[in-house]
Amino acid sequence: MSAGLEVRQTAGHLVPVRELDKILALAKTLHPALRQWVISVAIVGDTQMRRLNRVYHGVDTTTDVLTFALADDGVVEIIICYDQARRQAKSAGWPIVREIQLLLAHGLLHGLGYRDQRPSDERVMRMAEATIMRSRRK
């Protein structure tokens, strides 16, 4: 399967695809395995994300990002909740585009096998996210 980025936006707010492309390109330089994958990103609202989180994780609340890696097929599906990203960006004091880029980096890392359930794993994942995000400014 050829590598690429597919984006679907159903949240009613458009995120410039070039901003997602930047993060994917940086992640590919740091994690060459991503070069072989098709990355599918869906940006959805709270209602859809809550339903997906309930169906796939049994948790009846919204979340910021879900990742489904079909590594054998070379596809990673990343679902980002625009509404949750907006709340998190406001809390962090930065633009929503930056938060969505961070969530994309987080989703890509999950696709690569990073986990964040244990504090030690979360620290490793946060460092990897920071490396990707720092790279975007160069």
N, C-alpha and C positions, 0 to 999 in steps of 0.2 A: 504494500500500500504506500502511496506517495505521502510525504510529510506535508503538513499544511495546517492552516487555522480556519475553522468554520465558526461563524458567530451568528447566533439567533438572539434577538432582543425582543422580549414580549412585555417588559415592565412598564412601557410607556415613556421611558427616558432613554435616549440614545447615548451610548458611550462610544467615542470615536474608536473605530477598530484599529487605527494606527497606534493608539496608546496600548492596546492589548498586544499588537504585533511587536512593539518594543520589548515588552517583558518576555514574550516567547523567544525572541531572538537572543536576548541576554541569557535566558535560561538554557537555551541550546548551546551557547558557548561554554557554559559552566557544566552542563550535563548532556554530553553528546548523544546519549540514548534517545533524547527527545527529537533528534533530527529525523528519526525514522517513523515517527508517529503522526497521526492526524489528531489534532487537538480540536475538539468540539466544545465551544463555550456557549452556554445559554444564560442570558441575564433575565431573571424573572422577578416577579413581585412577591410580597409576603404570602399571599394566599396560595400560590402555586408551590412556593418553597416549603411552606408548612405541610401541605399535602404530600410532597415528595419525602420530606423528613419522616412523616408518619408512616408512609408506605414502606420505605426502605430501612428505617432505623427504629421504628416503633416509638418515636418521640413526637408528641403532638404540639410542637412549637416551631417557629421559624428558626432558621440557622443562616449563617452567612455564606457558606460554601459547602457543596457536596461534590465528591469526586468518584467517578466510576471508571476504573481502569480495565480495559479489555486488552491487556498486553499481548495476548496471543494474536489478536486481530490488528494490533498497532494503533488502537484508538483509545483516547482518554476523553471522557465526557466530564466537563466541569460546569457545574451549575452555580451561579452566583446570584444572591438575592440583593437586588438594587436597594430595596427599602432598608434592609439591615446594614448594607454598606454605607448608606447615607447616614444612618444613626451612628455607626462606628466612626465615620469620618468626622462628624460633628463633635463627638466626644474626644477624638484625638486632636482636633484642631487643624485638620488638613483637608484638601479638596477630595471630593468623592472619587475622582479619577484615580488618585493615588491609592485610595482604599481598594478600589476594584483591581488595580494592578497588583496590590499586595495579596488580595484574595486569589487572583489568578496564579501568582507565584506559589501560594500555599497549596492550591489545587494541583499544580504541576508536581510539586514535591510529593504530595500524596500519591500521585500517579507513579512516581519513581520508587515508591515504597516507604517514604518517610512516614512516621507515625507521631502522634502527639497526645496519646492518652496518659502516659506516665510523665512526670515532671522532667526526668532526664531526657526523654525523647523529645518533649516539647522544646527544651532548651536547644537541642541540636537543630530542630526544625526552624526555630526562630532565628538562629544564626544563619542558616541557609537562606531563609527569606531575606534577611538583612543584606546578605551578600548580593543577591539578585537586585534588590532595590537600590543598593549603593551603586551598582554597576550602571543603572539607568541614568545616572547624573553625569557620567563621564562622556 
